[in-house]
């Protein structure tokens, strides 16, 4: 006969159901909410291994947490680590389908707007954008144009500044887009769009001026002739 203690342990395979995340100076944290918080601020897809290292929990537990989060956002389940002190019928089994989803891309997980809301969000971003691009945006756009496909971290390395908000602006303006993912790191690679060519009045990127003569030493992170 299975005791109540044994039944509690069988809630899920390899799940930690009684030990909260141990963060110095903080109360016990729920694993699902912790992963949700990390993904909320992450600009690149996060692998299960990287998430597991961040929250210091086994990979199996993180995979289970991601599945709970996906079900929660899809409106088919509830997230939050399994609890043994509250009856299942009190917790409930369904949520509300969100306007975003958790999607696996390039070997990692990242939040995305659901497909049916893409047009709405794109229109909102475009109408909220100013007509002119900032100097930082123009410099970042130039890096992408000459070095594509290129990751956000590589852009930041060339410009020696954080480019997260600028990249989001350029994506929102439709001037650059996600074109691929780095096979080794899973980082999103960006490239320019047809809209950039239209705005520049050129037919292809081959018509861009050579950048080396415009730089002090002809390099500065560029190897374009």
C-alpha positions as CSV (number, residue, x, y, z in Angstrom):
1,X,0.0,0.0,0.0
2,X,1.3,3.4,-1.0
3,X,1.6,5.9,1.9
4,X,0.8,9.6,1.6
5,X,4.6,10.4,1.7
6,X,5.3,8.0,-1.2
7,X,2.4,9.4,-3.3
8,X,3.9,12.9,-2.8
9,X,7.2,11.8,-4.1
10,X,5.6,10.3,-7.2
11,X,4.2,13.6,-8.4
12,X,6.8,13.8,-11.1
13,X,10.1,12.2,-12.2
14,X,13.2,13.8,-10.7
15,X,11.2,16.9,-9.5
16,X,12.2,18.8,-6.4
17,X,8.9,19.4,-4.7
18,X,10.0,20.5,-1.2
19,X,13.3,22.4,-1.7
20,X,13.0,26.0,-3.0
21,X,15.8,27.7,-4.8
22,X,18.5,28.7,-2.4
23,X,19.4,32.3,-3.2
24,X,21.5,34.1,-0.5
25,X,19.6,36.9,1.1
26,X,16.3,35.9,-0.6
27,X,13.3,33.8,0.5
28,X,12.8,30.4,-1.1
29,X,12.1,30.9,-4.8
30,X,9.8,28.8,-7.0
31,X,11.8,27.2,-9.8
32,X,9.2,27.9,-12.5
33,X,9.0,31.6,-11.6
34,X,12.8,31.8,-11.4
35,X,13.2,30.4,-15.0
36,X,10.4,32.7,-16.1
37,X,12.3,35.7,-14.7
38,X,15.5,34.8,-16.5
39,X,13.8,34.2,-19.8
40,X,12.0,37.6,-19.4
41,X,15.2,39.5,-19.4
42,X,17.2,37.3,-21.8
43,X,17.8,38.6,-25.3
44,X,19.0,35.3,-26.7
45,X,17.5,31.8,-26.5
46,X,18.7,30.1,-23.3
47,X,19.6,26.4,-23.4
48,X,18.3,24.0,-20.8
49,X,21.9,23.4,-19.6
50,X,22.5,27.2,-19.2
51,X,19.2,27.6,-17.3
52,X,20.0,24.7,-15.1
53,X,23.4,26.2,-14.2
54,X,21.7,29.6,-13.5
55,X,19.2,28.2,-11.0
56,X,21.6,25.4,-9.8
57,X,19.1,22.6,-10.4
58,X,19.3,19.4,-12.4
59,X,18.6,19.6,-16.1
60,X,15.6,17.2,-15.7
61,X,13.9,19.6,-13.3
62,X,14.5,22.5,-15.6
63,X,13.0,20.6,-18.5
64,X,9.9,19.8,-16.4
65,X,9.6,23.4,-15.4
66,X,9.7,24.6,-19.0
67,X,7.0,22.2,-19.9
68,X,4.9,23.5,-17.0
69,X,5.5,27.1,-18.2
70,X,4.6,26.2,-21.8
71,X,1.3,24.6,-20.6
72,X,0.5,27.6,-18.5
73,X,1.0,30.1,-21.3
74,X,-1.0,27.9,-23.7
75,X,-3.8,27.8,-21.2
76,X,-3.7,24.0,-20.8
77,X,-2.1,23.8,-17.4
78,X,-0.6,25.6,-14.4
79,X,3.0,26.5,-13.7
80,X,4.7,26.5,-10.3
81,X,6.6,23.7,-8.7
82,X,4.3,20.8,-7.7
83,X,3.1,21.2,-4.1
84,X,2.1,18.6,-1.6
85,X,0.5,20.9,0.9
86,X,-2.5,21.9,-1.2
87,X,-5.1,19.6,-2.8
88,X,-4.9,19.3,-6.6
89,X,-8.6,20.5,-7.0
90,X,-7.7,23.7,-5.1
91,X,-4.8,24.5,-7.4
92,X,-6.9,23.9,-10.5
93,X,-5.7,22.6,-13.9
94,X,-6.1,25.3,-16.5
95,X,-5.0,28.9,-17.0
96,X,-5.6,31.6,-19.6
97,X,-3.9,31.4,-23.0
98,X,-1.4,34.2,-23.1
99,X,-0.5,36.5,-26.0
100,X,3.0,35.2,-25.9
101,X,4.5,31.7,-25.9
102,X,7.7,29.9,-24.9
103,X,9.4,28.6,-28.0
104,X,12.5,26.5,-28.6
105,X,14.7,28.2,-31.2
106,X,18.4,27.5,-32.0
107,X,18.8,25.0,-29.2
108,X,17.4,27.4,-26.6
109,X,14.2,28.8,-25.1
110,X,12.8,32.3,-25.6
111,X,9.6,34.3,-25.4
112,X,7.8,35.1,-28.6
113,X,4.6,36.9,-29.5
114,X,2.0,34.4,-30.7
115,X,1.7,34.3,-34.5
116,X,-1.9,35.6,-34.5
117,X,-0.7,38.8,-32.8
118,X,2.3,39.5,-35.0
119,X,0.6,42.0,-37.3
120,X,-0.9,43.9,-34.3
121,X,2.4,44.1,-32.5
122,X,4.4,45.1,-35.6
123,X,1.9,47.9,-36.3
124,X,2.1,49.1,-32.7
125,X,5.9,49.1,-32.8
126,X,6.1,50.9,-36.1
127,X,3.6,53.6,-35.0
128,X,5.5,54.1,-31.7
129,X,8.8,54.5,-33.5
130,X,10.2,57.9,-34.3
131,X,10.9,58.8,-38.0
132,X,14.6,59.2,-37.6
133,X,17.1,56.7,-36.3
134,X,19.5,57.7,-33.6
135,X,23.2,57.8,-34.2
136,X,23.6,54.6,-32.2
137,X,20.9,52.9,-34.3
138,X,22.6,54.0,-37.6
139,X,26.0,52.7,-36.4
140,X,24.5,49.4,-35.4
141,X,22.6,49.1,-38.7
142,X,25.9,49.7,-40.5
143,X,27.6,46.9,-38.6
144,X,24.8,44.5,-39.4
145,X,24.8,45.5,-43.1
146,X,28.5,44.9,-43.5
147,X,29.0,41.9,-41.2
148,X,25.7,39.9,-41.6
149,X,24.8,37.4,-40.5
150,X,25.9,38.6,-37.1
151,X,24.9,38.0,-33.5
152,X,24.0,40.6,-30.9
153,X,27.1,39.9,-28.9
154,X,29.3,40.3,-31.9
155,X,27.7,43.7,-32.7
156,X,28.3,44.8,-29.1
157,X,31.9,43.7,-29.4
158,X,32.5,45.8,-32.5
159,X,30.7,48.8,-31.1
160,X,32.0,48.3,-27.6
161,X,28.6,49.2,-26.1
162,X,25.4,47.4,-25.2
163,X,23.2,47.1,-28.2
164,X,20.2,45.2,-26.9
165,X,17.7,48.1,-27.1
166,X,19.1,49.4,-30.5
167,X,18.7,45.9,-32.0
168,X,15.1,45.7,-30.8
169,X,14.5,49.1,-32.4
170,X,15.9,48.1,-35.7
171,X,13.9,44.8,-35.7
172,X,10.8,46.7,-34.8
173,X,11.4,49.2,-37.7
174,X,11.8,46.2,-40.1
175,X,15.3,47.1,-41.1
176,X,16.9,44.0,-39.7
177,X,15.5,40.6,-38.9
178,X,16.5,37.2,-37.5
179,X,18.0,35.1,-40.3
180,X,19.6,32.2,-38.6
181,X,21.1,30.8,-35.3
182,X,24.7,30.1,-34.5
183,X,25.0,26.3,-34.6
184,X,27.5,26.3,-31.7
185,X,26.1,28.9,-29.3
186,X,22.5,29.1,-30.4
187,X,22.8,32.9,-30.6
188,X,20.4,34.6,-33.0
189,X,22.0,35.9,-36.1
190,X,20.7,39.1,-37.7
191,X,20.7,40.4,-41.2
192,X,19.2,43.3,-43.1
193,X,15.9,43.3,-44.9
194,X,14.6,44.4,-48.3
195,X,13.2,47.5,-46.6
196,X,16.8,48.7,-45.9
197,X,17.6,48.4,-49.6
198,X,14.5,50.4,-50.5
199,X,15.3,53.1,-48.0
200,X,18.9,53.3,-49.3
201,X,17.8,53.2,-52.9
202,X,20.0,50.3,-53.9
203,X,19.3,46.9,-55.4
204,X,21.7,44.8,-53.3
205,X,24.2,45.0,-50.5
206,X,27.0,44.8,-53.1
207,X,26.2,48.4,-53.9
208,X,27.2,49.6,-50.4
209,X,30.3,51.7,-50.4
210,X,33.6,50.1,-49.2
211,X,34.0,50.8,-45.5
212,X,37.7,50.4,-45.0
213,X,38.8,53.7,-46.6
214,X,36.4,55.5,-44.2
215,X,38.0,54.1,-41.0
216,X,41.2,55.4,-39.4
217,X,43.1,52.2,-39.6
218,X,40.9,50.4,-42.1
219,X,39.8,47.8,-39.6
220,X,38.0,48.5,-36.4
221,X,36.3,45.1,-36.4
222,X,35.6,45.2,-40.2
223,X,37.4,43.1,-42.8
224,X,35.4,44.4,-45.7
225,X,37.4,45.7,-48.7
